[in-house]
């Protein structure tokens, strides 16, 4: 497979990994966590806040799965901006995911209104059939496209790409518990008060964490010290200096809502996620093999076809030269 084909494969795989990685991370905006009528208690002390969120971290880690709904909003000026919603089930340790994704950006470009994505056994499956028969035909009539990011990364021979893609695999393993761990790093974390989320009584907490703290805390970023510094610089140049994070914890000690908000030069970026049914078995299965096309193999086939086109054009050029001679 040529370098150009691997580059196309890598770019597409990276985009998919980044999008799904977001679904496992924390989220943003004020959301709809409204103050409840019972917010009579005194605000919790710093020690109490740490105790509650640490307990929530442990319970969420042990739950290993939950249902999730998420909405991501970004300014149209940002590439890939607009509104994206996701809903489905996710599990961590091991990572599994079965979500439906709706993107205003994709719809505006004539893409499908909704796409189902499955993540299991370290492999990403995308329902390309949702884009219509023409797209499915491009993949031999198969409905599902399989992307083994690790294999793509290793096959590329590009160490930087390999680090990026395998780092994104670690991002996908981030659970709501890891989002709590990040919030616990905030130096100004505090208890806002009691609130209701979808009719459920919760306690609302919030805090901010700087770009430096976020990047240095994220062990899944397989970057050198210099690369981390460059990333921090690039993020700050975009006008982002901190992440404002909020979490609502229910009476059972689980986070039922998580928000994260970032201000950028192009406008605010907000992500808001709600979690439910913690601990329910995440029944995620790979699509039937007969309905799956391997993305890397498809790229090899495309590369082969392009090489044949180049050869045919070269033959035409030779024929024309001989006729002109």
Buried (B, 14 or more C-beta within 10 A) or exposed (E): BEEEBBBBBBEBBBEBBBBBBBBBBBBBBEBEBEEBEEBEEEEBEEEEBEEBBEEBBEBBBEBBBBBBBBBBBBEBEBEBBBBBBBBBBBBBEEBBBBBBBBBBBBBEEEBBEBBBBBBBEEBBBBBBBBBEEEBBEBBEEBBBBBBBBBBBBBBBEBEEBBBBBBBBBBBBBBBBBBBBBBBBBBEEBBBBBBBBBEEBBBBBBBBBBBBBBBBBEBEBBBBEEEBBEEBBEEBEEBEBBBBBBBBBBBEEBBBBBBBBBBBBEBBEBBBBBBBBBBEBEBEBEBBEEEBBBBBBEBBBBBBEEEEEEEEEEEEEEEEEEEEEE
